[in-house]
Amino acid sequence: MKNKIKVIFFLASVLTLGGAAIYGCKTPASIAAKSGAQLWGENCNRCHNAPDPTTYSDDQWDVVAEHMRQKALLTDVEITKIRDFLKSAN
């Protein structure tokens, strides 16, 4: 039973990594077409009230953005657009 579970986890990992390698480099059109403001509104308000863009300095937004990229599972394109939008307020 334990061996079956290990095999299933292994295959799931291989499929996930393989899919990421094949499709991970292409930005979906639904993301590419959206502005940083749109992505910020859609993603940041999902879990909490998004702070005003003037709340933090550019350096602070860099730290917040990296933390939230990981926590919210945002792509590099999404977080770059969001970060650029937030910094534009300063």
C-alpha positions as CSV (number, residue, x, y, z in Angstrom):
1,M,0.0,0.0,0.0
2,K,2.8,2.4,0.9
3,N,4.6,1.7,-2.4
4,K,1.4,2.5,-4.4
5,I,1.1,5.8,-2.6
6,K,4.8,6.6,-3.3
7,V,4.3,5.7,-7.0
8,I,1.2,7.9,-7.2
9,F,3.0,10.8,-5.6
10,F,5.9,10.3,-7.9
11,L,3.8,10.2,-11.1
12,A,1.8,13.3,-9.9
13,S,5.1,15.1,-9.4
14,V,6.4,14.2,-12.8
15,L,3.2,15.2,-14.5
16,T,3.1,18.5,-12.6
17,L,6.7,19.3,-13.4
18,G,6.3,18.2,-17.0
19,G,3.3,20.4,-17.4
20,A,5.0,23.4,-15.9
21,A,8.0,22.9,-18.2
22,I,5.8,22.7,-21.3
23,Y,3.2,25.4,-20.4
24,G,4.9,27.4,-17.6
25,C,6.7,29.8,-20.0
26,K,3.6,31.0,-21.9
27,T,1.5,33.7,-20.3
28,P,-2.3,32.9,-20.7
29,A,-4.1,35.6,-22.8
30,S,-6.5,36.2,-19.9
31,I,-3.6,37.4,-17.8
32,A,-1.6,39.2,-20.5
33,A,-4.7,41.3,-21.4
34,K,-5.2,42.6,-17.9
35,S,-3.6,45.6,-16.3
36,G,-1.8,45.6,-13.0
37,A,-4.8,47.5,-11.5
38,Q,-7.2,44.8,-12.6
39,L,-5.0,41.9,-11.4
40,W,-4.5,43.8,-8.1
41,G,-8.3,44.2,-7.6
42,E,-9.1,40.6,-8.5
43,N,-6.3,38.8,-6.6
44,C,-5.6,40.9,-3.6
45,N,-9.2,41.4,-2.6
46,R,-9.8,37.6,-2.7
47,C,-8.5,37.1,0.8
48,H,-8.3,40.5,2.4
49,N,-8.9,44.2,1.9
50,A,-6.2,45.4,-0.4
51,P,-4.3,48.3,1.0
52,D,-4.2,51.7,-0.7
53,P,-1.3,51.8,-3.2
54,T,0.2,54.8,-1.4
55,T,0.4,52.8,1.9
56,Y,3.9,51.5,1.2
57,S,7.2,52.7,-0.4
58,D,8.5,51.1,-3.5
59,D,11.0,49.0,-1.5
60,Q,8.2,47.9,0.9
61,W,6.0,47.0,-2.1
62,D,8.8,44.8,-3.4
63,V,8.8,42.8,-0.1
64,V,5.0,42.6,0.1
65,A,4.8,41.6,-3.6
66,E,7.3,38.7,-3.2
67,H,5.5,37.5,-0.1
68,M,2.1,37.6,-1.7
69,R,3.3,36.1,-5.0
70,Q,4.2,33.0,-3.1
71,K,1.2,33.0,-0.8
72,A,-1.4,33.7,-3.5
73,L,0.4,31.5,-6.1
74,L,0.7,34.4,-8.6
75,T,2.7,34.1,-11.8
76,D,5.8,36.3,-12.4
77,V,3.8,38.2,-15.0
78,E,0.9,38.8,-12.6
79,I,3.1,40.0,-9.7
80,T,5.2,42.2,-12.0
81,K,2.1,44.0,-13.3
82,I,0.7,44.3,-9.8
83,R,4.0,45.6,-8.4
84,D,4.4,48.1,-11.2
85,F,0.8,49.4,-10.6
86,L,1.4,49.7,-6.9
87,K,4.7,51.5,-7.3
88,S,3.1,53.9,-9.9
89,A,1.2,55.5,-7.0
90,N,4.4,56.7,-5.3
